[in-house]
């Protein structure tokens, strides 16, 4: 559906520096390609071994590190999913179009991603506060030549304040519709956090949100929260067509059962990614996936045909494989702590359940 005018229901519509940077990027791409080839075989071998041998938390962590190799994107997600990781607080970078129809508006710690269409903007997340929406999102879009008054939808990936904080400001200023999974709308109703948006549109699992010539598929991926959502959407760059995904919540939850839900979501979403031909990985916390560094690479060589966010279909699958092994390790770590088989794991789990914090 294109820009509904009077939808009052809560169901969402189906509706150079340059030369050195290029050298580094080319080196990274070659390394990533090698990691995909070696990692895929290694992952298959690891799964076969898992069927016949007991696997410890450390075995899974070692497998994740082996798959990651020297790839900075994969190493970054390994670090982010390691218990005890302390999220950095990097400075806010300038707004940037990372693809022809995709812009990143970042507060440093957290990003909002704008999908630009001929009929307006679909915004994924809305930063921490109304002030950040006013001082980062609005002027950032204008700086990139986009009109913030055309933000038709904010898709809130999950009900944490750093993702919904600016949503009500946009609704009040521009009539933007705010979308979230029902479970996380319920969470906001139960907890009444600061800056919570007024309940508006529910996201159904797998629904299509269409605006102009762009259709975004929204998938429920519970785990980080019960209502976490991860979108898959089309991307354009220099005449080429790509497909991107954005994982909706990185930090594993505290309870083991919730980590198991997260793992199940990850496995299902990975299959959906493969079917959709996803070749681009994005994050709403760019320190978790080397995203800030990749943005810097693009700034240093804006005319390059290479784009470090394009991992290829095998590369995005490998990214999810690394995540899967890290989650399996975190679950095994919990189980080892509960059974007393590993004092070290028990101490680590008790002290560091927060993980990435994102």
Sine and cosine of phi, psi and omega as CSV:
sin_phi,cos_phi,sin_psi,cos_psi,sin_omega,cos_omega
0.00,0.00,0.69,-0.72,-0.02,-1.00
-0.99,-0.16,0.93,-0.37,0.18,-0.98
0.74,0.67,0.91,0.41,0.00,-1.00
-0.88,0.48,0.65,-0.76,-0.11,-0.99
-1.00,-0.01,-0.50,0.86,-0.11,-0.99
-0.61,-0.79,0.77,0.63,0.03,-1.00
-1.00,0.04,0.96,-0.27,-0.05,-1.00
-0.97,-0.23,0.05,1.00,0.05,-1.00
-0.99,0.16,0.18,-0.98,0.01,-1.00
-0.99,-0.15,0.11,0.99,0.08,-1.00
-1.00,-0.06,0.83,-0.56,-0.04,-1.00
-0.93,0.37,0.47,-0.88,-0.01,-1.00
-0.90,0.43,0.51,-0.86,0.05,-1.00
-0.95,0.32,-0.41,0.91,0.03,-1.00
-0.73,0.68,0.00,0.00,0.00,0.00
0.00,0.00,-0.16,0.99,0.68,-0.73
0.32,0.95,-0.58,0.82,-0.11,-0.99
-0.81,0.59,-0.73,0.69,-0.08,-1.00
-0.90,0.43,-0.71,0.71,-0.01,-1.00
-0.92,0.39,-0.59,0.80,0.03,-1.00
-0.90,0.44,-0.65,0.76,0.03,-1.00
-0.90,0.43,-0.63,0.78,0.03,-1.00
-0.89,0.46,-0.71,0.71,0.02,-1.00
-0.89,0.46,-0.65,0.76,-0.02,-1.00
-0.91,0.40,-0.67,0.75,0.00,-1.00
-0.90,0.44,-0.64,0.77,0.05,-1.00
-0.88,0.48,-0.69,0.72,0.00,-1.00
-0.90,0.44,-0.67,0.74,-0.03,-1.00
-0.90,0.43,-0.65,0.76,0.04,-1.00
-0.90,0.44,-0.67,0.74,0.03,-1.00
-0.90,0.43,-0.64,0.77,0.01,-1.00
-0.91,0.43,-0.66,0.75,0.02,-1.00
-0.88,0.47,-0.67,0.74,0.04,-1.00
-0.90,0.43,-0.63,0.78,0.00,-1.00
-0.90,0.43,-0.62,0.78,0.03,-1.00
-0.87,0.49,-0.75,0.67,-0.04,-1.00
-0.90,0.45,-0.77,0.63,-0.02,-1.00
-0.94,0.35,-0.64,0.77,-0.09,-1.00
-0.93,0.37,-0.63,0.78,-0.01,-1.00
-0.88,0.47,-0.70,0.72,0.03,-1.00
-0.90,0.43,-0.67,0.74,-0.01,-1.00
-0.90,0.43,-0.63,0.78,0.00,-1.00
-0.90,0.44,-0.67,0.74,0.04,-1.00
-0.89,0.45,-0.67,0.75,0.04,-1.00
-0.89,0.46,-0.65,0.76,-0.01,-1.00
-0.89,0.45,-0.64,0.76,0.01,-1.00
-0.91,0.42,-0.63,0.78,0.04,-1.00
-0.89,0.45,-0.67,0.74,0.00,-1.00
-0.91,0.41,-0.60,0.80,-0.03,-1.00
-0.87,0.49,-0.47,0.88,-0.05,-1.00
-0.94,0.33,-0.36,0.93,-0.11,-0.99
-0.86,-0.50,-0.18,0.98,-0.04,-1.00
-0.77,-0.64,0.51,-0.86,0.10,-1.00
-0.92,0.38,0.65,-0.76,-0.05,-1.00
-0.87,-0.49,0.79,-0.61,0.02,-1.00
-1.00,0.00,0.20,-0.98,0.08,-1.00
-0.83,0.55,-0.69,0.72,-0.04,-1.00
-0.90,0.43,-0.55,0.84,0.06,-1.00
-0.86,0.50,-0.70,0.71,0.01,-1.00
-0.91,0.41,-0.67,0.74,0.01,-1.00
-0.90,0.44,-0.64,0.77,0.04,-1.00
-0.90,0.44,-0.64,0.77,0.02,-1.00
-0.90,0.44,-0.67,0.74,0.03,-1.00
-0.87,0.49,-0.69,0.73,0.01,-1.00
-0.91,0.42,-0.61,0.79,0.02,-1.00
-0.90,0.43,-0.69,0.72,0.02,-1.00
-0.91,0.42,-0.61,0.80,-0.03,-1.00
-0.93,0.36,-0.61,0.79,-0.02,-1.00
0.83,0.55,-0.74,-0.67,0.01,-1.00
-0.98,-0.18,0.17,0.99,-0.01,-1.00
-0.94,0.35,0.87,-0.49,-0.08,-1.00
-0.92,0.40,-0.50,0.86,0.03,-1.00
-0.92,0.39,-0.73,0.68,-0.03,-1.00
-0.94,0.33,-0.61,0.79,0.06,-1.00
-0.89,0.45,-0.58,0.82,0.00,-1.00
-0.91,0.42,-0.66,0.75,-0.01,-1.00
-0.95,0.30,-0.52,0.85,0.12,-0.99
-0.86,0.51,-0.75,0.66,0.01,-1.00
-0.87,0.49,-0.70,0.72,-0.07,-1.00
-0.91,0.42,-0.49,0.87,-0.03,-1.00
-0.99,-0.10,0.09,1.00,0.05,-1.00
-0.99,0.12,0.77,-0.64,0.02,-1.00
-0.83,0.55,0.72,-0.69,0.00,-1.00
1.00,-0.08,-0.09,1.00,0.04,-1.00
-0.89,0.46,0.74,-0.67,0.03,-1.00
-0.98,-0.19,0.91,-0.41,0.00,-1.00
-0.88,0.47,0.72,-0.69,0.04,-1.00
-0.97,0.24,0.21,-0.98,0.08,-1.00
-0.83,-0.55,0.96,0.28,-0.06,-1.00
-0.95,0.32,0.38,-0.92,0.06,-1.00
-0.92,0.38,0.40,-0.92,0.00,-1.00
-0.95,0.31,0.83,-0.56,0.09,-1.00
-0.98,0.19,0.27,-0.96,0.08,-1.00
-0.92,0.39,0.45,-0.89,0.04,-1.00
-0.87,0.49,0.49,-0.87,-0.08,-1.00
-0.49,-0.87,0.71,-0.71,0.23,-0.97
-0.99,0.13,0.92,-0.40,0.01,-1.00
-1.00,0.01,-0.31,0.95,0.16,-0.99
-0.62,-0.79,0.14,-0.99,-0.05,-1.00
-0.85,0.53,-0.56,0.83,-0.07,-1.00
-0.89,-0.45,0.25,0.97,-0.03,-1.00
-0.77,-0.64,0.81,-0.59,0.05,-1.00
-0.85,-0.53,0.56,-0.83,0.06,-1.00
-0.92,-0.39,0.81,-0.58,0.08,-1.00
-0.91,-0.42,0.91,-0.41,-0.21,-0.98
-0.84,-0.54,0.63,-0.77,0.17,-0.98
-0.99,-0.10,0.12,0.99,-0.03,-1.00
0.99,-0.12,-0.90,0.44,0.02,-1.00
-0.96,0.27,-0.56,0.83,-0.09,-1.00
-0.65,-0.76,0.52,-0.85,-0.01,-1.00
-0.91,-0.41,0.41,-0.91,0.36,-0.93
-0.90,-0.44,0.63,-0.78,-0.03,-1.00
-0.90,-0.43,0.84,-0.54,-0.03,-1.00
-0.98,-0.20,0.83,-0.56,0.13,-0.99
-0.99,-0.14,0.90,-0.43,-0.12,-0.99
-1.00,-0.08,0.82,-0.57,0.01,-1.00
-0.78,-0.63,0.26,-0.97,0.03,-1.00
-0.89,0.45,-0.33,0.94,-0.03,-1.00
-0.97,-0.24,0.10,0.99,0.00,-1.00
0.71,-0.70,-0.26,-0.96,-0.16,-0.99
-0.87,-0.50,0.70,-0.71,0.25,-0.97
-0.97,-0.22,0.87,-0.50,-0.03,-1.00
-0.96,-0.27,0.81,-0.59,0.08,-1.00
-0.99,-0.10,0.94,-0.33,-0.04,-1.00
0.96,0.28,0.27,-0.96,-0.18,-0.98
-0.62,-0.79,0.47,0.88,0.07,-1.00
0.90,0.44,-0.24,-0.97,-0.23,-0.97
-0.99,0.13,-0.64,0.77,-0.22,-0.98
-0.57,-0.82,0.25,-0.97,0.15,-0.99
-0.85,0.53,-0.58,0.81,0.00,-1.00
-0.90,0.44,-0.65,0.76,0.04,-1.00
-0.93,0.38,-0.59,0.81,0.08,-1.00
-0.87,0.49,-0.69,0.73,-0.04,-1.00
-0.95,0.31,-0.62,0.79,-0.15,-0.99
-0.99,-0.14,-0.30,0.96,-0.01,-1.00
-0.89,-0.45,-0.81,0.58,-0.07,-1.00
-0.90,0.43,-0.80,0.60,-0.12,-0.99
-0.90,0.43,-0.81,0.58,0.00,-1.00
-0.93,0.36,-0.49,0.87,0.02,-1.00
-0.90,0.44,-0.69,0.73,0.05,-1.00
-0.90,0.44,-0.68,0.73,0.02,-1.00
-0.88,0.48,-0.65,0.76,0.01,-1.00
-0.87,0.50,-0.52,0.85,-0.02,-1.00
-1.00,0.00,0.07,1.00,0.04,-1.00
1.00,0.06,0.25,0.97,0.03,-1.00
-0.95,-0.30,0.48,-0.88,-0.06,-1.00
-0.99,-0.16,0.92,-0.39,-0.04,-1.00
-0.89,0.45,-0.38,0.93,0.01,-1.00
-0.93,0.36,-0.21,0.98,0.02,-1.00
-0.99,-0.11,0.23,0.97,0.11,-0.99
-0.94,0.35,0.96,-0.28,-0.06,-1.00
-1.00,0.08,-0.59,0.80,-0.05,-1.00
-0.67,-0.74,0.62,-0.79,0.30,-0.95
-0.93,-0.36,0.88,-0.47,0.11,-0.99
-1.00,-0.04,0.94,-0.34,0.00,-1.00
-1.00,0.02,0.89,-0.45,-0.10,-1.00
-0.94,0.35,-0.50,0.87,0.10,-1.00
-0.22,-0.98,0.30,-0.95,-0.20,-0.98
-1.00,0.06,0.84,0.54,0.19,-0.98
-0.91,-0.42,0.58,-0.81,-0.18,-0.98
-0.84,0.54,-0.48,0.88,-0.02,-1.00
-0.97,0.24,-0.04,1.00,0.02,-1.00
-0.91,-0.41,-0.50,0.87,0.01,-1.00
-0.96,-0.27,-0.07,1.00,-0.21,-0.98
-0.82,0.57,-0.58,0.81,-0.02,-1.00
-0.99,-0.12,0.05,1.00,-0.14,-0.99
-0.91,0.41,-0.69,0.72,-0.05,-1.00
-0.92,0.38,-0.56,0.83,0.08,-1.00
-0.84,0.54,-0.72,0.70,-0.02,-1.00
-0.92,0.39,-0.61,0.79,0.05,-1.00
-0.89,0.45,-0.68,0.73,-0.02,-1.00
-0.94,0.35,-0.64,0.77,-0.08,-1.00
-0.98,0.21,-0.64,0.76,-0.21,-0.98
-0.81,-0.58,0.03,1.00,-0.06,-1.00
0.95,0.30,0.35,0.94,0.00,-1.00
-0.88,0.47,0.70,-0.71,0.09,-1.00
-1.00,0.10,0.68,-0.74,-0.05,-1.00
-0.95,-0.32,0.79,-0.62,-0.09,-1.00
-0.87,-0.49,0.66,-0.75,0.04,-1.00
-0.39,-0.92,0.40,-0.92,0.06,-1.00
-0.92,0.38,0.56,-0.83,-0.05,-1.00
-0.81,0.59,-0.64,0.77,-0.03,-1.00
-0.88,0.48,-0.57,0.82,-0.01,-1.00
-1.00,0.10,-0.46,0.89,0.21,-0.98
-0.87,0.49,-0.67,0.74,0.02,-1.00
-0.90,0.44,-0.62,0.79,0.03,-1.00
-0.88,0.47,-0.69,0.72,0.03,-1.00
-0.89,0.45,-0.64,0.77,0.00,-1.00
-0.90,0.43,-0.57,0.82,-0.04,-1.00
-0.98,0.19,-0.46,0.89,-0.13,-0.99
-0.94,-0.33,-0.34,0.94,0.02,-1.00
0.73,0.69,0.83,0.56,0.00,-1.00
-0.95,0.31,0.28,-0.96,0.04,-1.00
-0.88,0.48,0.60,-0.80,0.08,-1.00
0.92,0.40,0.25,0.97,0.01,-1.00
-0.91,0.42,0.71,-0.71,0.05,-1.00
-0.96,0.28,0.41,-0.91,0.13,-0.99
-0.92,0.39,0.68,-0.73,-0.05,-1.00
-0.85,0.52,0.73,-0.69,-0.08,-1.00
-0.74,-0.67,-1.00,-0.08,-0.13,-0.99
-0.96,-0.27,0.71,-0.70,0.08,-1.00
-1.00,0.09,0.61,-0.79,0.13,-0.99
-0.99,-0.14,0.82,-0.57,0.10,-0.99
-1.00,-0.07,0.45,-0.89,-0.06,-1.00
-0.91,0.41,0.83,-0.55,0.05,-1.00
0.99,0.12,0.09,1.00,-0.07,-1.00
-0.92,0.39,0.46,-0.89,0.06,-1.00
-0.98,-0.18,0.78,-0.63,0.10,-1.00
-0.92,-0.38,0.91,-0.41,-0.07,-1.00
-0.93,-0.37,0.74,-0.67,0.10,-1.00
-0.64,-0.77,0.84,-0.54,-0.06,-1.00
0.86,0.51,-0.81,-0.59,-0.03,-1.00
-0.99,-0.11,0.27,0.96,-0.14,-0.99
-0.84,-0.55,0.77,-0.64,0.09,-1.00
-0.89,-0.46,0.82,-0.57,0.04,-1.00
-0.97,-0.26,0.74,-0.67,0.07,-1.00
-0.98,-0.18,0.80,-0.60,-0.09,-1.00
-0.94,-0.33,0.85,-0.53,-0.08,-1.00
-0.90,-0.43,0.73,-0.68,0.15,-0.99
-0.93,0.36,0.79,-0.61,0.04,-1.00
-0.71,-0.70,0.91,0.42,-0.06,-1.00
-0.87,0.49,0.48,-0.87,-0.01,-1.00
0.44,-0.90,-0.92,0.40,0.08,-1.00
-0.86,0.51,-0.73,0.68,0.29,-0.96
-0.72,-0.69,0.18,-0.98,0.00,-1.00
-0.93,0.38,-0.38,0.92,-0.04,-1.00
-0.92,-0.39,0.38,0.92,-0.01,-1.00
-0.86,0.50,0.60,-0.80,-0.04,-1.00
-0.76,-0.65,0.66,-0.75,0.04,-1.00
-0.82,-0.57,0.85,-0.53,-0.02,-1.00
-1.00,-0.03,0.43,-0.90,0.18,-0.98
-0.82,-0.58,0.74,-0.67,-0.14,-0.99
-0.45,-0.89,0.39,-0.92,-0.04,-1.00
-0.98,0.19,0.54,-0.84,-0.05,-1.00
-0.73,-0.68,0.59,-0.81,0.05,-1.00
-0.83,-0.55,0.61,-0.79,0.12,-0.99
-0.45,-0.89,0.86,-0.51,0.09,-1.00
0.76,0.65,0.72,0.70,0.05,-1.00
1.00,0.10,-0.10,1.00,-0.01,-1.00
-0.99,-0.16,0.53,-0.85,0.01,-1.00
-0.96,-0.26,0.69,-0.72,0.01,-1.00
-0.67,-0.74,0.14,-0.99,0.06,-1.00
-0.74,-0.67,0.77,-0.64,-0.07,-1.00
-0.92,-0.39,0.42,-0.91,0.21,-0.98
-0.79,-0.61,0.42,-0.91,0.11,-0.99
-0.72,-0.70,0.92,-0.39,-0.01,-1.00
-0.95,0.32,0.79,-0.61,-0.24,-0.97
-0.98,0.22,-0.28,0.96,-0.01,-1.00
-0.28,-0.96,0.90,-0.44,-0.20,-0.98
-0.99,0.10,-0.74,0.68,-0.16,-0.99
-0.91,0.41,0.83,-0.56,0.08,-1.00
-0.90,0.44,0.59,-0.81,0.02,-1.00
-0.95,0.31,0.12,-0.99,-0.08,-1.00
-0.97,0.24,-0.73,0.69,-0.10,-1.00
-0.95,0.31,0.64,-0.77,0.00,-1.00
-0.87,0.49,-0.67,0.74,-0.01,-1.00
-0.87,0.49,-0.60,0.80,0.02,-1.00
-0.95,0.31,-0.55,0.83,0.11,-0.99
-0.89,0.45,-0.62,0.79,0.03,-1.00
-0.91,0.41,-0.60,0.80,0.10,-0.99
-0.89,0.46,-0.69,0.72,0.04,-1.00
-0.85,0.53,-0.72,0.69,-0.01,-1.00
-0.88,0.48,-0.68,0.73,0.02,-1.00
-0.89,0.46,-0.66,0.75,0.04,-1.00
-0.89,0.47,-0.68,0.73,-0.01,-1.00
-0.87,0.49,-0.69,0.72,-0.02,-1.00
-0.91,0.41,-0.67,0.74,0.01,-1.00
-0.92,0.40,-0.68,0.73,-0.01,-1.00
-0.91,0.41,-0.57,0.82,0.03,-1.00
-0.87,0.49,-0.63,0.78,0.05,-1.00
-0.91,0.41,-0.68,0.74,0.02,-1.00
-0.89,0.45,-0.63,0.77,0.07,-1.00
-0.86,0.52,-0.70,0.71,-0.04,-1.00
-0.89,0.45,-0.69,0.72,0.00,-1.00
-0.89,0.45,-0.58,0.81,-0.04,-1.00
-0.99,0.12,-0.14,0.99,-0.02,-1.00
0.95,0.31,0.59,0.81,-0.02,-1.00
-0.90,0.43,0.81,-0.59,0.02,-1.00
-0.81,-0.59,0.09,1.00,0.00,-1.00
-0.78,-0.63,0.73,-0.69,0.06,-1.00
-0.92,-0.39,0.77,-0.63,0.05,-1.00
-0.77,-0.64,0.33,-0.94,0.01,-1.00
-0.68,-0.73,0.50,-0.87,0.13,-0.99
-1.00,0.08,-0.05,1.00,0.16,-0.99
-0.78,-0.63,1.00,-0.08,-0.19,-0.98
-0.95,0.32,-0.19,0.98,0.11,-0.99
-0.97,0.23,-0.23,0.97,-0.01,-1.00
-0.99,0.14,-0.33,0.94,-0.14,-0.99
-0.68,-0.73,0.45,0.89,0.02,-1.00
0.90,0.43,0.39,0.92,-0.07,-1.00
-0.94,0.33,-0.62,0.79,0.02,-1.00
-0.90,0.44,-0.63,0.77,0.02,-1.00
-0.93,0.37,-0.60,0.80,0.03,-1.00
-0.93,0.37,-0.59,0.81,0.10,-1.00
-0.88,0.47,-0.65,0.76,0.02,-1.00
-0.89,0.45,-0.60,0.80,0.05,-1.00
-0.88,0.47,-0.68,0.73,0.00,-1.00
-0.90,0.43,-0.63,0.78,0.02,-1.00
-0.89,0.45,-0.59,0.81,-0.09,-1.00
-0.96,0.28,-0.35,0.94,-0.02,-1.00
-0.60,-0.80,0.93,0.36,-0.14,-0.99
-0.90,0.44,-0.40,0.91,-0.03,-1.00
-1.00,-0.02,0.01,1.00,-0.08,-1.00
-0.93,0.36,0.57,-0.82,0.08,-1.00
-0.98,0.18,-0.28,0.96,0.05,-1.00
-0.98,0.18,0.56,-0.83,0.09,-1.00
-0.66,-0.75,0.87,-0.49,-0.11,-0.99
-0.93,0.36,-0.18,0.98,0.07,-1.00
-0.99,0.14,-0.23,0.97,0.05,-1.00
-1.00,0.07,0.97,-0.26,0.00,-1.00
-1.00,-0.06,-0.26,0.97,-0.14,-0.99
1.00,0.07,0.32,-0.95,-0.03,-1.00
-0.91,0.43,-0.62,0.78,0.04,-1.00
-0.93,0.37,-0.59,0.81,-0.01,-1.00
-0.92,0.40,-0.65,0.76,0.03,-1.00
-0.94,0.35,-0.56,0.83,0.08,-1.00
-0.92,0.40,-0.63,0.78,0.04,-1.00
-0.91,0.42,-0.64,0.77,0.07,-1.00
-0.82,0.57,-0.73,0.68,0.00,-1.00
-0.94,0.35,-0.52,0.85,0.07,-1.00
-0.90,0.44,-0.64,0.77,0.07,-1.00
-0.90,0.44,-0.71,0.70,0.03,-1.00
-0.86,0.51,-0.68,0.74,-0.03,-1.00
-0.88,0.48,-0.70,0.72,0.02,-1.00
-0.91,0.41,-0.61,0.80,0.05,-1.00
-0.91,0.42,-0.65,0.76,0.03,-1.00
-0.92,0.39,-0.67,0.74,0.05,-1.00
-0.87,0.50,-0.62,0.78,0.04,-1.00
-0.91,0.42,-0.65,0.76,0.01,-1.00
-0.91,0.42,-0.62,0.78,0.04,-1.00
-0.92,0.40,-0.72,0.70,0.03,-1.00
-0.88,0.47,-0.59,0.81,0.03,-1.00
-0.88,0.47,-0.68,0.73,0.06,-1.00
-0.87,0.49,-0.70,0.71,-0.04,-1.00
-0.91,0.41,-0.63,0.78,0.05,-1.00
-0.91,0.42,-0.62,0.78,0.02,-1.00
-0.91,0.42,-0.67,0.74,-0.03,-1.00
-0.92,0.39,-0.58,0.82,-0.04,-1.00
-1.00,0.04,-0.16,0.99,0.00,-1.00
0.97,0.25,0.27,0.96,-0.03,-1.00
-0.98,0.20,-0.27,0.96,-0.02,-1.00
-0.61,-0.79,0.98,-0.21,0.01,-1.00
-0.88,0.48,-0.62,0.79,-0.01,-1.00
-0.91,0.42,-0.70,0.72,0.02,-1.00
-0.90,0.43,-0.64,0.77,0.00,-1.00
-0.88,0.48,-0.70,0.71,-0.01,-1.00
-0.91,0.42,-0.66,0.75,0.00,-1.00
-0.90,0.43,-0.71,0.71,-0.04,-1.00
-0.91,0.41,-0.67,0.75,-0.01,-1.00
-0.90,0.44,-0.59,0.81,-0.08,-1.00
-1.00,0.08,-0.41,0.91,-0.17,-0.99
-0.71,-0.70,0.90,0.43,0.05,-1.00
-1.00,0.07,-0.17,0.99,-0.11,-0.99
-0.98,0.20,-0.49,0.87,0.03,-1.00
0.85,0.53,-0.73,-0.68,-0.15,-0.99
-0.93,0.36,-0.47,0.88,-0.04,-1.00
0.94,0.35,0.42,0.91,-0.08,-1.00
-0.67,-0.74,0.00,0.00,0.00,0.00
